[in-house]
């Protein structure tokens, strides 16, 4: 039975392991650590965790994280970056990632976020309502940088630049 719940401190080692294994094939290693796992550690250390969820099926099999983003100039909006989304390789393609995405969108709405951003495969994330973002970011114009308005039309015609949490900049992600 899959349960999605808020992560707690004693989950952290398991979370790092899930994230490391999920991204292992990309071989993006920095200082002996898979970079996405390092990112989660840094974001938690910085207290930049708006939403931190695990998917548990007797053990933790998936994880998703939302960190704050700032818009410049400040548009009075509260926004987050969904990154990373991780599922253990042997549990992928079983709907766990989708369940985590639905849960993270719901939780982000409950936390009062106006919009979510992410960098990922447009074909996967469009089923959750994400569309290519016209907002400027470090990723330049890219179909992979996407947005989901949780508050209707809140990003429409905004001339702003998205800045991710400091850990992304430190790790050059």
JOBELMO-V377936 format. One record per backbone hydrogen bond with DSSP energy under -1.0 kcal/mol. NH is the residue of the N-H (numbers start at 1). CO is the residue of the C=O. Records with the same first field share a line. If there is no record, write none. Layout:
NH: CO ; CO
//
This chain:
3: 56
5: 54
7: 52
11: 8
12: 9
15: 11
16: 12
17: 13
18: 14
19: 15
20: 16
21: 17
22: 18
23: 19
26: 23
27: 24
29: 27
30: 33
33: 30
35: 28
38: 34
39: 35
40: 36
41: 37
42: 38
43: 39
44: 40
45: 41
46: 42
47: 44
48: 43
50: 66
51: 66
53: 64
54: 5
55: 62
56: 3
57: 59
59: 57
61: 55
62: 55
63: 86
64: 53
65: 84
66: 51
67: 81
69: 79
70: 163
72: 161
80: 115
81: 67
82: 117
83: 65
86: 63
88: 61
91: 88
92: 89
99: 95
100: 96
101: 97
102: 98
103: 99
104: 100
105: 101
106: 102
107: 103
108: 104
109: 105
110: 106
111: 107
112: 109
113: 108
114: 78
115: 78
116: 148
117: 80
118: 146
120: 144
125: 121
126: 122
128: 125
129: 126
130: 125
131: 147
133: 145
136: 160
140: 137
146: 118
147: 131
148: 116
150: 114
151: 114
154: 151
158: 155
161: 72
162: 136
163: 70
168: 165
170: 166
171: 167
172: 169
173: 168
//
